[in-house]
Amino acid sequence: MKKLMRSTTDRKLAGVLGGLGKYLEIDATLLRVLFVILLFPTGFFPLIVIYLLTMFIIPNEV
């Protein structure tokens, strides 16, 4: 069973998107680009809040 964990090796800020990329088995760079593109139409606030929440909720890799 796969577990969603924040990446300790593939991280730019907190490893959330790197861990999500590993969990979904897609390139983390694609997720990062998609995240930045979605920041503009959402008005920054919702995605930044979601990122900060997941930073505290999702545990680090061991």
C-alpha positions in Angstrom: 0.0 0.0 0.0 1.4 3.4 -1.0 1.5 6.2 1.5 1.6 9.9 0.7 4.8 11.4 2.2 6.6 14.6 1.7 9.8 14.0 -0.3 13.1 14.6 1.4 15.1 14.4 -1.8 12.9 15.9 -4.5 12.0 19.2 -2.7 12.0 22.8 -3.6 10.2 24.3 -0.6 8.7 21.6 1.7 8.6 18.5 -0.5 4.8 18.4 -0.9 4.8 18.4 -4.7 7.7 16.1 -4.9 6.0 13.6 -2.6 2.7 14.0 -4.5 4.5 13.3 -7.8 6.1 10.2 -6.3 2.7 9.0 -5.0 0.9 9.6 -8.3 3.9 8.3 -10.3 4.3 11.5 -12.4 7.1 14.0 -12.7 7.1 16.5 -9.9 8.2 19.2 -12.3 4.9 18.9 -14.1 3.1 19.3 -10.8 5.1 22.4 -9.9 4.4 24.0 -13.3 0.7 23.2 -13.0 0.7 24.6 -9.4 2.2 27.9 -10.6 -0.2 28.2 -13.6 -3.2 27.6 -11.2 -2.0 30.2 -8.8 -3.0 33.0 -11.2 -6.7 32.2 -11.9 -7.4 31.2 -8.2 -6.0 34.5 -6.9 -3.0 33.0 -5.0 -4.8 32.6 -1.7 -6.6 29.2 -1.9 -3.6 27.2 -3.3 -1.1 28.8 -0.9 -3.4 27.9 2.0 -3.8 24.4 0.8 0.0 24.0 0.3 0.7 25.3 3.8 -1.9 22.9 5.3 -0.5 19.9 3.5 3.0 21.0 4.6 1.9 20.4 8.2 -0.5 17.4 7.6 1.6 15.2 5.3 4.6 13.6 7.2 8.2 13.6 5.9 9.7 10.5 4.4 11.9 8.4 6.7 
